[in-house]
Amino acid sequence: MKAIAHYFHNAVEIATTKGMGRGCFLVNLLMSAEIPTPELQQAVELNVTFIKNFFYEHLDHARLDGQLPQTISILEGVDVLFGATIGVFALARMKATPLMIQEFVNNNFRGLFSTKDF
């Protein structure tokens, strides 16, 4: 769970850094109606797979350590965390306050792990 918390600390820091108001290139592409080239489509798919695999691996460890409730499937957890990743940068693009972005992540984290903030 520490690696996931670290991931989101970094995501929030990047998203709330001045000059990041347009979000993240990967998230912007995911939110667009159409990815302009097959090469970009492939790059996006590879990055999404990498991020989701990262979450899967660490949620699997959290399950083994008893930190992820048995009532939540690992695949559902991956979806929640990936959705939170997109949400962080979508909020940054909307010029949300750092507090709003932090609370968004905290709420996702609490819902998944039934614990306090990350």
C-alpha positions in Angstrom: 0.0 0.0 0.0 3.0 2.3 0.5 3.8 2.2 -3.2 0.2 3.2 -4.1 0.2 6.0 -1.5 3.6 7.2 -2.9 2.2 7.1 -6.5 -0.7 9.3 -5.5 1.5 11.7 -3.5 3.5 12.2 -6.6 0.3 12.5 -8.8 -1.1 15.2 -6.5 2.2 17.0 -6.4 2.5 17.1 -10.2 -1.2 18.0 -10.6 -1.0 20.9 -8.2 2.4 22.3 -9.4 2.0 25.6 -11.1 2.0 25.3 -14.9 0.2 21.9 -14.9 -3.2 23.4 -15.4 -3.7 21.5 -18.6 -3.4 18.1 -16.9 -1.3 15.2 -18.1 -0.7 14.2 -21.7 -1.8 10.6 -21.1 -5.0 11.7 -19.4 -5.8 14.3 -21.9 -5.5 11.7 -24.7 -7.7 9.3 -22.8 -10.3 12.1 -22.4 -10.2 13.0 -26.1 -12.9 11.7 -28.5 -10.2 10.2 -30.7 -6.5 9.5 -30.4 -4.9 11.1 -33.5 -2.5 8.4 -34.6 -2.0 4.6 -34.2 1.4 5.2 -32.6 -0.2 7.4 -29.9 -3.0 4.8 -29.4 -0.4 2.1 -28.9 1.6 4.3 -26.5 -1.5 5.1 -24.5 -2.5 1.5 -24.3 1.0 0.5 -23.1 1.0 3.2 -20.4 -2.5 2.3 -19.2 -1.5 -1.4 -19.0 1.7 -0.4 -17.1 -0.3 1.7 -14.6 -3.0 -0.9 -14.1 -0.4 -3.7 -13.7 1.3 -1.6 -11.0 -2.0 -1.2 -9.2 -2.8 -4.9 -9.5 0.6 -6.0 -8.2 0.4 -3.7 -5.1 -3.3 -4.4 -4.4 -2.5 -8.1 -4.5 0.2 -7.5 -1.9 -2.2 -5.4 0.1 -4.7 -8.3 0.0 -2.1 -10.7 1.3 -1.1 -8.3 4.1 -4.8 -7.9 5.1 -5.0 -4.3 4.0 -7.5 -4.8 1.2 -10.9 -6.0 2.4 -11.9 -9.4 1.0 -15.2 -7.7 -0.2 -13.3 -5.7 -2.8 -12.0 -7.5 -5.8 -8.5 -6.6 -6.9 -9.8 -5.8 -10.4 -12.4 -3.4 -8.9 -9.6 -1.8 -6.9 -7.5 -1.3 -10.0 -10.5 0.4 -11.7 -11.0 2.7 -8.7 -7.3 3.7 -8.6 -7.0 4.2 -12.3 -10.2 6.3 -12.2 -8.7 8.3 -9.4 -5.5 8.9 -11.5 -7.6 10.2 -14.4 -9.6 12.3 -11.9 -6.6 13.9 -10.4 -5.4 15.3 -13.7 -8.9 16.1 -14.9 -9.3 18.2 -11.8 -6.0 19.9 -12.5 -7.2 20.7 -16.0 -10.2 22.3 -14.4 -7.9 24.4 -12.2 -9.3 22.8 -9.0 -7.6 23.9 -5.8 -4.9 21.6 -4.3 -7.2 20.9 -1.4 -10.0 19.7 -3.8 -7.6 17.4 -5.6 -6.2 16.1 -2.3 -9.7 15.4 -0.9 -10.7 13.7 -4.1 -7.8 11.2 -3.7 -8.4 10.8 0.0 -12.1 9.9 -0.6 -11.1 7.3 -3.2 -8.4 5.9 -0.9 -10.8 5.7 2.1 -13.5 4.0 0.0 -11.1 1.4 -1.2 -9.1 0.7 1.9 -11.6 1.6 4.6 -8.8 3.6 6.2 -7.8 7.2 6.7 -6.2 9.4 4.2 -3.2 8.3 2.2 
